[in-house]
Amino acid sequence: MTERSLLVPLYVHPGAEPGPWERLVRAAPALRGVVLNAADGPGPRPDPSFRAVAARLRAAGAPLLGYVDTAYGRRPLRDAVADLRRHRRWYGVDGVFYDRAAAEAELLPRYRRLALVSRTLGARTVVLNPGTHPDPGYAEVADLLVTFEGPWEAYRSAGIPAWTSDHLPTRFCHLVYGVPQERAGLVARTAGRRGAAVHCAVPGNGENPWRTAP
């Protein structure tokens, strides 16, 4: 496993289930980022438990990404930007994880503007998660592009378009859930062979598979 090869979306409250968060604090040197998601975003007010764990992760050297839903380009940009502002102010995130990102070429200008505003607000890392291979132009917008999010069974046979080889592997991430424990290392190797230097493999399934640390 290469240094800083894990991007972890951990969608569980640290007050209710502290164990996975403790594991991330210990694993900080291997983390490309930890996605903070208090309530499908930053929530309506600061959460003391998330503030505490964010401070510990920062102290351990883990980059923090604030979760923001873009509803495949349908959400107003001002709302997405407001979420990022809250994440920055309340939890001190280093960057942003734009979930449910669009994949179509016609929405590229919208995401270019969103990325520009995000960096102006202090986001050092802009992650876009369409969960699939989008139009190649999105690779020029994001610092890190999630080109697969799905179950292990689908990942085993997933394809890769030729255009991805025009970019460094550090620009791509694969998020895989429903992974048997003995296959976690295989996910890392498969991601590397498919040109993605960043990944996450968790055993969870269901509506929220991202309840456990890898």
N, C-alpha and C positions, 0 to 999 in steps of 0.2 A: 504494500500500500504506500503510495507516495504521500509526502507531507502535504497537509491541507487538502486532502482529497475528498473529504466528507462534507456535504451540505445536508443539514438535518432539519426537516420540518417537524417539530415536536409539538403536537396540538393536544396538550393535556395540562391541566392547571397544576403549577408547582406546589400549591398548598395541599391539594388532594392527593397527588402522586409525586412525591419528591424524588423517588428513586431514579427515574430516567434522567432527571436534571442533574443529579449528583454524578451520574456516569458521564454526562457531557462536560461538566466542569473538569473531571479527571482527564477527559480525552481532548481538552482544548487545543493542544498542539497539532492535532490531526484535522481540525475543523476548518473548512473553507467558509462556513457560516452556520449560524443557528437561527432558524426562523421563529420569531416571537409572535404568537397569535393569541392574544388575551380573549378576544370575543369576535371572531371573524374580522379581525382588525385590532386596533388599539383599545376598543371599548369606549364607553361614554365618559369614563373617569380613570385616573391612574389606579392600577391594581397593586397593592403593597407587596403581594407575593411575587408578582412578575418584576417589580422594581428590585426586589432583593436578589432574585436569581439573575437578573440582568447584570447587576453590579458584580456578582461573583464571577459570572462568565467573562465580563470585560476584564476583571482583575486577573483571570487565568489566561487571557490572551485570545479568547474566542471572538471572532467578528459576529456582530448581531445584525440581523435583517428584520425589519418590520413587515409583517404580513399586511398586504393591501389587495383587496379583490377589485379587479377591473371589469368583471362581467363580460369578458370577450369584447371589450371596446364599447359596451353600451353604457357603462357608468360614467357620469359627468367627471371630467378631469378635475374640477375644483374639489369634488368629494374625495377623490383618490389622493390629491395633494394634501387635503386637510388631514387625512389619516396619517400620511407620512409626517406631517408637522407634529402631530400628537405623539407618534412613536419616537421622534427625535427628542421632543421636550420631556416626555415622561420616562422613557426607557434608555435614552442615549444610544439609539441604534446607529451602526456604522453605515448601513445601506438599507435597501428595500427589496422585498420579494413581491413582485406583482403577479398575483395568481390569476388563473383563468384569463390569461392574455390571449389576444386575437392571434390568428395565424395568416390572415388574408393580406395580400399586398395593398389593397385599398385603404387599410387602416394603419399602414406604416407611418404616415405623417402624424397621426394622433399619438402614437407611441414614441416617435422621435421627440415631440414636444414634451411629453410626460417625462422622458428620460432627461431632457435638458433641464426642466424645472427641478427634478429630483436632485440632480448634481448641484444645481445652484443652491439648493437648500442644505447641502452638506452630505448627501448620500455618496459615499465613495464607491459603492458597488450597487449596480442596478441589475437585478435578476428578473428576467421575463420567463413565465411558465405557461406556455401554450400546451405543454404536455405531449406535444407531437412536433414533427418537423414542420416549421412554418415556411413562409416565403423566405428566401435567402437573405433578403434585406434586413430581417430582424436580427441577424447575427452582427450587423453593423451598429445596431441600436443598443443592445444589451452588453454588459460586461460578462454576463453568464446567461446562457440560454438553456432552459430545460426542454430537451427534445424528446423525452419519454417520461411519462408518469403513468404507471399502470401495474397490473399484477405480474408476478413471476412467469406464469404460464404464457402470457402474451409477449413478455420480454424475450423469452427463449427464441422466438422466431421473428423478432422485429427487424425490419430492414433499415438501411441508412442511405439517403440520397447522396449522389456523388458530390454535390456542392460543399458538403461538410468538410471534405478533405482540403478545401482552400483556407481553412481556419485552424488555429492552434487548438489542440484538445482541451486546453484550459478554459476554452470559451463555452464548453458544453457540459451538461449535467444530465444524468439519468436517475430518476427516482422510482424505485421498484419496491412493491409491497407484496405480502403473501409469500415471502421467501423462507423456505425451510432453513433452519440454522446451519445445516451442513452445506448449504449452497451460497452462503453470504460471500465467501471468498470468490466463488465463481462469478457472481455478479460484478465484483470489482474487476476481475480479469476480462470479463466480457465487455464491460464499459470501455476499458482501455483499448481492446481490440477494435471497438466500434468508434474510436476517436473521441471519447469523452473522458477527460481526466478527473471529473468530479462525479460522485454518485452518492446514493444512499440506498441501503437494503434493510428492510425491516420485516418482521414476521407477521405484522398485523393485517387484518382484512376488515371488511364491513364498511359502514358509513364513514368511519374515521380510522383508517389503518395507521395513521401517524401518531399513535399513542405511546409508542415505545422507542427507546433509543436503539440505534443499530448495534 
